[in-house]
Amino acid sequence: LERCDASLGTMAIYEDQAEPWYQYLTSDLRLPSTVPVIRLLAQQSNCFVIVERGKAMNQMMQERALMESGEMRSGSNFGKGQMVAADYTVTPSITFSSDDTGGAGAAIGALLGSVAGAVAGGFKTSDASTMLTMIENRSGVQLAAAEGSARNTDYSLVGGLFGSGAAGGAGAYSKTPEGKVIVAAFTDSMNNLIKAVKSYKAQTVKG
């Protein structure tokens, strides 16, 4: 995993759960959200500070509502202007391929609706391609779209990141062959994303 001496910025993660690849991931492979995997990779790289914009955001807002209602003890130090802005939003996606395509790679991610459900059940994942797309939140400019790929055998190179110390959804990916290849592919994507951000030069448009 690529590492940084200092953070490159703050990051929020957005996972589009309406995409066909997500339905295949959770329904057919019975794997959880990819967000814990991306969070763990980003955290361990030391390249990004992760800000919460997911389910725990509701709990954060509940604490602030308690503060505003006057129910909290004095000195609780919940005030306005304390939350950190997300410099970047990163969006993950996965394209699966199967053993029986001879390397051609039947792209499950390209299938739509009921077709995906009918076809996906016949696939066993040995390869996966992943992409992490990074948007700069202030400008809306896409800074990088980093691809990654892996085979089952690649997990041995990164498995230490997802051992017993990986809690919750991230640890679940270490328990199946499909989960392991997705982890390895996302590690490849994260490495490419970090390299792209480190070398990024602002684009200009004439006029």
C-alpha positions as CSV (number, residue, x, y, z in Angstrom):
1,L,0.0,0.0,0.0
2,E,1.3,3.4,-1.0
3,R,1.9,5.7,2.1
4,C,2.3,9.4,2.7
5,D,4.4,11.3,5.2
6,A,1.6,13.9,5.5
7,S,-2.1,13.9,4.6
8,L,-3.2,15.0,1.2
9,G,-6.6,16.2,2.4
10,T,-9.9,15.1,4.0
11,M,-12.0,12.5,2.2
12,A,-15.7,11.5,2.2
13,I,-16.8,8.2,0.5
14,Y,-20.0,8.0,-1.5
15,E,-21.2,4.5,-2.6
16,D,-23.9,4.4,-5.2
17,Q,-26.1,1.6,-4.0
18,A,-28.4,1.8,-6.9
19,E,-25.7,0.5,-9.3
20,P,-26.0,-3.1,-10.7
21,W,-22.5,-4.0,-9.4
22,Y,-23.7,-3.2,-5.8
23,Q,-26.7,-5.4,-6.2
24,Y,-24.5,-8.3,-7.4
25,L,-22.0,-7.7,-4.6
26,T,-24.6,-7.7,-1.8
27,S,-27.2,-10.1,-3.1
28,D,-25.2,-12.7,-5.0
29,L,-21.8,-12.6,-3.3
30,R,-23.4,-11.6,0.1
31,L,-20.7,-9.2,0.8
32,P,-21.3,-5.9,2.7
33,S,-20.7,-2.3,1.6
34,T,-17.3,-1.5,0.1
35,V,-17.0,1.6,2.3
36,P,-15.2,0.0,5.2
37,V,-12.6,-1.4,2.8
38,I,-12.0,2.0,1.2
39,R,-11.9,3.6,4.7
40,L,-9.3,1.1,6.0
41,L,-7.1,1.5,2.9
42,A,-7.2,5.3,3.1
43,Q,-6.6,5.3,6.8
44,Q,-3.6,3.0,6.7
45,S,-2.0,4.8,3.8
46,N,-1.9,8.0,6.0
47,C,-2.7,9.9,2.8
48,F,-6.2,11.0,3.7
49,V,-8.2,12.0,6.8
50,I,-11.7,10.3,6.6
51,V,-14.7,12.4,7.5
52,E,-18.0,10.7,8.3
53,R,-20.8,11.3,5.9
54,G,-22.6,7.9,6.2
55,K,-24.9,6.3,8.8
56,A,-23.0,7.7,11.8
57,M,-23.8,11.2,10.6
58,N,-27.3,10.7,12.0
59,Q,-25.8,10.1,15.5
60,M,-23.5,13.1,15.1
61,M,-26.5,15.3,14.3
62,Q,-28.5,13.8,17.2
63,E,-25.7,14.8,19.7
64,R,-25.9,18.4,18.2
65,A,-29.7,18.4,18.6
66,L,-29.3,17.4,22.3
67,M,-26.8,20.3,22.8
68,E,-29.2,22.7,21.2
69,S,-32.1,21.5,23.4
70,G,-30.1,22.4,26.5
71,E,-30.0,18.8,27.8
72,M,-26.2,18.4,27.7
73,R,-24.0,19.2,30.6
74,S,-22.1,22.5,30.5
75,G,-18.6,22.2,29.1
76,S,-19.6,19.4,26.7
77,N,-18.0,21.5,23.9
78,F,-20.5,20.7,21.2
79,G,-20.7,24.0,19.3
80,K,-21.1,25.3,15.8
81,G,-18.1,25.5,13.5
82,Q,-16.4,22.3,14.7
83,M,-17.1,19.9,11.9
84,V,-14.4,19.4,9.3
85,A,-15.1,19.9,5.6
86,A,-14.4,17.1,3.1
87,D,-11.9,18.3,0.5
88,Y,-12.6,15.3,-1.7
89,T,-15.4,12.7,-2.4
90,V,-14.3,9.3,-3.6
91,T,-16.8,7.0,-5.3
92,P,-16.0,3.2,-5.7
93,S,-17.2,0.8,-8.4
94,I,-16.5,-2.8,-9.4
95,T,-16.6,-4.8,-12.6
96,F,-16.6,-8.5,-12.2
97,S,-15.4,-11.2,-14.5
98,S,-15.7,-15.0,-14.5
99,D,-13.6,-18.2,-14.8
100,D,-15.5,-19.4,-17.8
101,T,-14.9,-16.5,-20.2
102,G,-11.3,-17.5,-21.1
103,G,-10.0,-14.1,-19.9
104,A,-12.4,-12.1,-22.0
105,G,-14.1,-10.9,-18.8
106,A,-17.9,-10.8,-18.9
107,A,-18.6,-7.4,-17.3
108,I,-21.4,-7.9,-14.8
109,G,-21.2,-4.1,-14.1
110,A,-22.5,-3.5,-17.7
111,L,-25.7,-5.5,-17.2
112,L,-28.9,-3.9,-16.1
113,G,-31.9,-4.7,-14.0
114,S,-33.3,-8.2,-14.0
115,V,-30.7,-9.4,-16.6
116,A,-28.0,-8.8,-14.0
117,G,-29.8,-10.9,-11.4
118,A,-30.4,-13.8,-13.9
119,V,-26.9,-14.0,-15.2
120,A,-24.9,-13.1,-12.1
121,G,-25.9,-16.2,-10.3
122,G,-23.9,-18.4,-12.7
123,F,-20.6,-16.6,-12.2
124,K,-17.7,-17.4,-9.8
125,T,-15.4,-14.4,-9.4
126,S,-11.7,-15.0,-10.0
127,D,-10.9,-11.5,-11.3
128,A,-12.2,-8.1,-10.4
129,S,-11.6,-4.6,-11.8
130,T,-12.3,-1.7,-9.6
131,M,-12.3,2.1,-10.0
132,L,-12.0,4.9,-7.5
133,T,-13.2,8.3,-8.8
134,M,-12.1,11.4,-6.8
135,I,-14.0,14.8,-7.0
136,E,-12.7,18.0,-5.5
137,N,-15.7,19.2,-3.5
138,R,-15.1,23.0,-3.8
139,S,-14.8,23.1,-7.5
140,G,-16.6,19.9,-8.6
141,V,-13.6,19.0,-10.7
142,Q,-12.6,15.3,-11.1
143,L,-9.0,15.0,-10.0
144,A,-8.5,11.3,-10.7
145,A,-10.2,8.1,-11.9
146,A,-7.9,5.3,-10.8
147,E,-8.4,1.8,-12.0
148,G,-7.2,-1.4,-10.3
149,S,-7.4,-5.1,-11.0
150,A,-6.5,-8.4,-9.3
151,R,-6.8,-12.1,-9.3
152,N,-7.4,-14.4,-6.4
153,T,-3.6,-15.0,-6.0
154,D,-3.0,-11.2,-5.5
155,Y,-4.6,-11.2,-2.0
156,S,-1.5,-12.7,-0.4
157,L,0.3,-9.4,-1.1
158,V,-2.2,-7.3,0.8
159,G,-3.9,-9.8,3.2
160,G,-2.1,-8.4,6.2
161,L,-4.1,-5.2,6.0
162,F,-7.3,-7.2,6.4
163,G,-6.4,-9.7,9.1
164,S,-7.8,-9.9,12.6
165,G,-7.4,-6.2,13.1
166,A,-9.9,-5.4,10.4
167,A,-13.3,-4.8,12.1
168,G,-16.8,-5.1,10.8
169,G,-17.4,-5.0,7.0
170,A,-13.8,-4.8,6.1
171,G,-12.9,-8.0,7.9
172,A,-15.8,-9.8,6.1
173,Y,-13.9,-9.4,2.8
174,S,-11.1,-11.7,4.1
175,K,-13.4,-14.7,4.5
176,T,-14.4,-15.5,0.8
177,P,-12.4,-15.9,-2.4
178,E,-14.6,-13.2,-4.0
179,G,-14.0,-10.8,-1.1
180,K,-10.3,-11.3,-1.2
181,V,-9.9,-10.5,-4.9
182,I,-12.0,-7.3,-4.4
183,V,-9.8,-6.2,-1.6
184,A,-6.7,-6.8,-3.8
185,A,-8.2,-4.9,-6.7
186,F,-9.2,-1.9,-4.5
187,T,-5.7,-1.8,-3.0
188,D,-4.4,-1.5,-6.6
189,S,-6.9,1.3,-7.2
190,M,-6.0,3.1,-4.0
191,N,-2.3,3.0,-4.9
192,N,-3.0,4.4,-8.3
193,L,-5.3,7.1,-6.9
194,I,-2.6,8.2,-4.4
195,K,0.0,8.4,-7.1
196,A,-2.4,10.4,-9.3
197,V,-3.2,12.9,-6.5
198,K,0.5,13.3,-5.6
199,S,1.4,14.2,-9.2
200,Y,-1.8,16.2,-10.0
201,K,-1.4,19.6,-11.7
202,A,-4.3,21.9,-12.0
203,Q,-6.0,21.9,-15.4
204,T,-6.6,25.1,-17.2
205,V,-9.2,26.0,-19.8
206,K,-8.3,28.6,-22.4
207,G,-10.4,31.7,-22.0
